[in-house]
Structures are given as structure tokens and as C-alpha cells.
């Protein structure tokens, strides 16, 4: 496969994979919007249970107060009936004290009972409000869950369509390159193949060594950016000539060694010449 055709396929695959990854993330993230609402519902139900327990306890206390009030009333009424049967001053004083103590208790229990009735009324109102909020939250949660399920189904259908497009592009591509390409796109925010322009990788905007620039220009092999790992393809620009040279004409480190040896030979010849002149 020609390199231009390969790069075209990779660019096409890049678009497909980018949309595919986006769909996968959406499918993963969409249900997360329910988490806060579900947590709120759990808290409301816990509050309702706690408030119900508090209401039951208040009802038990109210019943106890009513019984105590009834006993105080009964004690006072009984003492008042016995007033007609007293014969001595001491009996009168003892019975009078019993009546007053029973009346004090009766008054105390009436006040406490009134407070407890108000508390029960408030608790009952709060329970009603909590129950209404729970019902509303459950209804909203059910509606949102239905909407999300439809949205996820739509994303999955789109993902299946993208997978089909990917399968149509992949057969002609090297498996190892495809594996690297997929990982690069996932790690580099959807960009796996980028142009090299004026010696600069347009993925990471780093200036590449001239050797890399020439390898990309030649297009004889797949070249990965040494900085960001993206696949590079050459894109012409007015300033590209200064980033290219003929490697055959550029020489090597071996050529530099030859040049140093020539300079050493020249220095030795000059030294011999000076010695001859001195002897003469």
C-alpha cells in the first residue's frame, strides 16, 4: 500500500476512533448523572425512617403522659370525695395536701401533654413533607433513568455503526500499527496522526531533528514523533528546504575523522619543513 493511501486511511481511522472513544466515554459517563440524585433519595429515605422512629417515640411519650394525667385526675377526685368523711384537723391537712399535690401533677401533665401534641403535629407535618419529597424524587429519578437508557441505547447504536466503519478500514492495516495508533489516540485526545511542517510536529509543537524530518519527507516508513509518539506525515511549506539535506553529501563522523587525520599530516609536514630550514 502506498504511503499516501496509508496515511489517508490512518486519518480516516483517526476520525472514526475519536468518535468511537467519545461514544464509549459518554456511555460510561451518562449514568453518573444519576448518582447524586440516587444519593439524595437514599438520604431522604433515611431521614424519613429516622423521623418515623422519632414520631413513634413521641406517640409513646404522649400515651404515657395521658395515663399519668388520668391517674393525677383520679387521685385528686378521690381525695376531694374523701373531704366529707374527715373528722380531725390533721386528717384535713393531710387530705388537702394530697389534693394540692394531685392538682399540681395534673397541671404539669397537661402542660407536658400540650407540648407533646404540638411536637407530634410538627413531626407528622415533616413526615408528610419527606414522604412527598421521596415520591417526587423517585418519579424524577425514574423519568431521568428512562431518558438516560434511551440516550445510552442511541450511543451504543452509534458505536456499532462506528465499529462497522472501523472494520472496513482496518483489514489493510498492520495490526501492530493499529494497536499503537489506538493507544496514541486514546492518550493524545483524539490525535494519532499529525503533519510535520517546517520541521515542527504539529501534535506537540516540538522541533524535530533534521534526520527525522527527512525520514518523514521521504515517506518510506512509518515515523513516530520522538516527543509525543504520534505518527507523522509530511506537509509542504515554504520554509521546508532549510530542514532537509542530502544525507549522502552530508558526510558522517567517519568523514570528520579523515579530515582530522589530514590536518595532523599537514602539521607534521610543516614541522619537518621548519626543521630542515633550521639545519640549513
C-alpha positions as CSV (number, residue, x, y, z in Angstrom):
1,X,0.0,0.0,0.0
2,X,1.4,3.4,-1.0
3,X,2.2,5.7,1.9
4,X,-0.2,8.4,0.8
5,X,-3.0,5.8,0.8
6,X,-1.9,4.5,4.2
7,X,-1.8,8.0,5.7
8,X,-5.3,8.7,4.2
9,X,-6.6,5.5,5.8
10,X,-5.0,6.4,9.2
11,X,-6.5,9.9,9.1
12,X,-9.9,8.3,8.3
13,X,-9.4,5.8,11.1
14,X,-8.4,8.6,13.4
15,X,-11.8,10.3,12.9
16,X,-13.6,7.0,13.5
17,X,-11.6,6.1,16.6
18,X,-12.0,9.6,18.0
19,X,-15.8,9.4,17.7
20,X,-15.8,5.9,19.0
21,X,-13.8,6.8,22.1
22,X,-16.1,9.8,22.7
23,X,-19.1,7.4,22.5
24,X,-17.5,5.0,24.9
25,X,-16.8,7.7,27.4
26,X,-20.4,9.1,27.0
27,X,-21.8,5.6,27.6
28,X,-19.7,5.4,30.7
29,X,-20.4,8.9,32.0
30,X,-24.1,9.3,31.2
31,X,-25.3,7.1,34.1
32,X,-23.1,9.0,36.5
33,X,-25.6,12.0,36.4
34,X,-28.0,9.7,38.4
35,X,-25.6,9.1,41.2
36,X,-26.2,12.4,43.0
37,X,-29.9,12.1,42.6
38,X,-29.8,8.5,43.9
39,X,-27.7,9.6,46.8
40,X,-30.3,12.3,47.6
41,X,-33.1,9.7,47.5
42,X,-31.2,7.5,49.9
43,X,-30.7,10.4,52.3
44,X,-34.4,11.3,52.1
45,X,-35.4,7.8,52.9
46,X,-33.0,7.6,55.8
47,X,-34.3,10.9,57.1
48,X,-37.9,9.6,56.8
49,X,-37.0,6.4,58.7
50,X,-35.4,8.4,61.5
51,X,-38.3,10.8,61.7
52,X,-40.7,8.0,61.8
53,X,-38.9,6.4,64.7
54,X,-38.9,9.8,66.4
55,X,-42.7,10.1,65.8
56,X,-43.3,6.7,67.3
57,X,-41.3,7.5,70.4
58,X,-43.2,10.8,70.7
59,X,-46.5,8.9,70.5
60,X,-45.4,6.5,73.2
61,X,-44.5,9.5,75.4
62,X,-47.9,11.1,74.7
63,X,-49.6,7.9,75.8
64,X,-47.6,7.8,79.0
65,X,-48.4,11.5,79.7
66,X,-52.2,10.8,79.2
67,X,-52.0,7.9,81.6
68,X,-50.2,10.0,84.2
69,X,-52.7,12.8,83.7
70,X,-55.6,10.3,84.2
71,X,-54.0,9.0,87.4
72,X,-53.5,12.5,88.7
73,X,-57.1,13.4,88.0
74,X,-58.4,10.2,89.5
75,X,-56.2,10.8,92.6
76,X,-57.5,14.4,93.0
77,X,-61.1,13.4,92.5
78,X,-60.8,10.6,95.1
79,X,-59.2,12.9,97.6
80,X,-61.9,15.5,97.1
81,X,-64.7,12.9,97.7
82,X,-63.0,11.9,101.0
83,X,-63.3,15.5,102.3
84,X,-66.8,14.8,103.6
85,X,-65.5,12.0,105.7
86,X,-62.7,13.7,107.6
87,X,-63.1,14.2,111.4
88,X,-59.9,15.9,112.5
89,X,-57.8,18.9,111.5
90,X,-54.8,16.6,110.9
91,X,-56.8,14.5,108.5
92,X,-58.0,17.6,106.8
93,X,-54.5,19.0,106.3
94,X,-53.1,15.6,105.0
95,X,-56.0,15.3,102.5
96,X,-55.7,18.9,101.5
97,X,-52.0,18.4,100.7
98,X,-52.9,15.2,98.7
99,X,-55.4,17.2,96.7
100,X,-52.9,20.0,96.0
101,X,-50.1,17.6,95.0
102,X,-52.5,15.8,92.7
103,X,-53.7,19.1,91.2
104,X,-50.0,20.2,90.6
105,X,-49.2,16.9,88.9
106,X,-52.4,17.2,86.9
107,X,-51.4,20.7,85.7
108,X,-47.8,19.6,85.0
109,X,-49.0,16.7,82.9
110,X,-51.5,18.8,81.0
111,X,-48.7,21.3,80.0
112,X,-46.4,18.4,79.0
113,X,-49.1,16.8,77.1
114,X,-49.9,20.0,75.2
115,X,-46.2,20.3,74.3
116,X,-46.1,16.7,73.2
117,X,-49.2,17.2,71.0
118,X,-47.6,20.2,69.3
119,X,-44.4,18.1,68.8
120,X,-46.4,15.2,67.3
121,X,-48.2,17.7,65.0
122,X,-44.8,19.1,63.7
123,X,-43.4,15.6,63.3
124,X,-46.4,14.5,61.3
125,X,-46.1,17.5,59.1
126,X,-42.4,16.8,58.5
127,X,-43.1,13.2,57.7
128,X,-45.7,14.2,55.2
129,X,-43.3,16.6,53.5
130,X,-40.5,14.0,53.5
131,X,-42.8,11.4,52.0
132,X,-43.9,13.9,49.3
133,X,-40.2,14.7,48.5
134,X,-39.4,11.0,48.3
135,X,-42.3,10.3,45.9
136,X,-41.2,13.3,43.8
137,X,-37.6,12.2,43.8
138,X,-38.5,8.7,42.8
139,X,-40.7,9.9,40.0
140,X,-37.9,12.3,38.7
141,X,-35.3,9.6,39.0
142,X,-37.5,7.1,37.1
143,X,-38.1,9.6,34.3
144,X,-34.4,10.5,34.1
145,X,-33.4,6.9,34.1
146,X,-35.7,6.2,31.2
147,X,-34.3,9.2,29.3
148,X,-30.7,8.0,30.0
149,X,-31.4,4.5,28.9
150,X,-32.7,5.8,25.6
151,X,-29.6,8.1,25.3
152,X,-27.3,5.2,26.1
153,X,-29.1,3.0,23.5
154,X,-28.6,5.7,20.9
155,X,-24.9,6.0,21.8
156,X,-24.5,2.2,21.5
157,X,-26.2,2.2,18.1
158,X,-23.8,4.9,17.0
159,X,-20.9,2.9,18.5
160,X,-21.9,-0.1,16.5
161,X,-22.0,2.0,13.3
162,X,-18.5,3.3,14.0
163,X,-17.2,-0.2,14.7
164,X,-18.5,-1.2,11.3
165,X,-16.7,1.7,9.7
166,X,-13.5,0.8,11.6
167,X,-13.8,-2.8,10.5
168,X,-14.0,-1.6,6.8
169,X,-10.8,0.4,7.2
170,X,-8.7,-2.0,9.3
171,X,-8.1,-5.1,7.1
172,X,-5.4,-3.4,5.0
173,X,-3.5,-2.0,8.1
174,X,-0.7,-3.6,10.1
175,X,-2.0,-5.0,13.5
176,X,0.9,-3.6,15.5
177,X,0.5,-0.2,14.0
178,X,-3.3,-0.3,14.6
179,X,-2.6,-1.3,18.3
180,X,-0.2,1.6,18.8
181,X,-2.4,4.0,16.8
182,X,-5.4,3.2,19.0
183,X,-3.4,3.8,22.2
184,X,-2.0,7.0,20.9
185,X,-5.4,8.4,20.1
186,X,-6.8,7.4,23.5
187,X,-3.8,9.1,25.2
188,X,-3.5,12.1,23.0
189,X,-7.1,13.4,23.0
190,X,-8.1,12.0,19.6
191,X,-4.9,13.0,17.6
192,X,-2.9,10.0,16.5
193,X,-1.5,11.2,13.1
194,X,-0.4,14.8,12.6
195,X,1.6,16.7,9.9
196,X,5.2,17.7,10.1
197,X,5.6,21.2,8.9
198,X,8.7,23.3,8.7
199,X,10.4,20.6,10.8
200,X,7.9,21.0,13.6
201,X,5.5,18.3,14.8
202,X,2.1,19.9,14.9
203,X,1.0,17.5,17.6
204,X,3.4,18.6,20.3
205,X,4.9,21.6,18.5
206,X,8.4,20.4,19.1
207,X,11.2,20.9,16.5
208,X,12.4,17.6,15.3
209,X,16.0,16.6,14.4
210,X,16.7,17.0,10.7
211,X,17.1,13.2,10.3
212,X,13.5,12.7,11.4
213,X,12.3,15.5,9.2
214,X,14.0,13.9,6.2
215,X,12.6,10.4,7.1
216,X,9.1,11.9,7.2
217,X,9.6,13.7,3.9
218,X,10.8,10.6,2.2
219,X,7.8,8.7,3.4
220,X,9.4,5.3,3.1
221,X,8.4,4.1,6.5
222,X,6.0,5.0,9.4
223,X,7.8,7.5,11.6
224,X,6.6,8.3,15.2
225,X,7.4,11.6,16.8
226,X,10.1,11.0,19.4
227,X,8.4,13.5,21.7
228,X,4.7,12.8,21.6
229,X,4.7,9.4,19.8
230,X,2.2,10.5,17.2
231,X,2.5,9.2,13.6
232,X,4.0,11.9,11.3
233,X,3.3,12.7,7.7
234,X,4.9,15.4,5.6
235,X,3.2,18.7,4.8
236,X,4.8,21.1,2.4
237,X,5.7,24.6,3.5
238,X,7.8,27.4,2.1
239,X,10.4,27.0,4.9
240,X,10.9,23.2,4.4
241,X,14.1,23.4,2.3
242,X,16.2,24.6,5.3
243,X,15.1,21.4,7.2
244,X,16.3,19.0,4.5
245,X,19.7,18.0,3.1
246,X,21.2,15.1,1.2
247,X,22.5,12.6,3.7
248,X,24.9,11.2,1.1
249,X,26.5,14.6,0.7
250,X,26.4,15.5,4.4
251,X,29.1,13.0,5.4
252,X,29.4,11.3,8.7
253,X,31.6,11.1,11.8
254,X,34.0,8.9,9.8
255,X,34.4,11.8,7.3
256,X,35.3,14.0,10.3
257,X,38.0,11.6,11.4
258,X,39.5,11.6,7.9
259,X,39.6,15.4,8.0
260,X,41.4,15.4,11.4
261,X,44.0,12.9,10.1
262,X,44.6,15.1,7.0
263,X,45.2,18.1,9.3
264,X,47.6,16.1,11.5
265,X,49.6,15.0,8.4
266,X,49.7,18.7,7.2
267,X,51.0,19.8,10.6
268,X,53.8,17.1,10.6
269,X,54.9,18.2,7.1
270,X,55.1,21.8,8.2
271,X,57.1,20.8,11.3
272,X,59.6,18.8,9.1
273,X,59.9,21.7,6.7
274,X,60.8,24.1,9.6
275,X,63.4,21.6,10.9
276,X,65.1,21.4,7.5
277,X,65.3,25.2,7.2
278,X,66.8,25.4,10.7
279,X,69.6,22.8,9.8
280,X,70.5,24.7,6.7
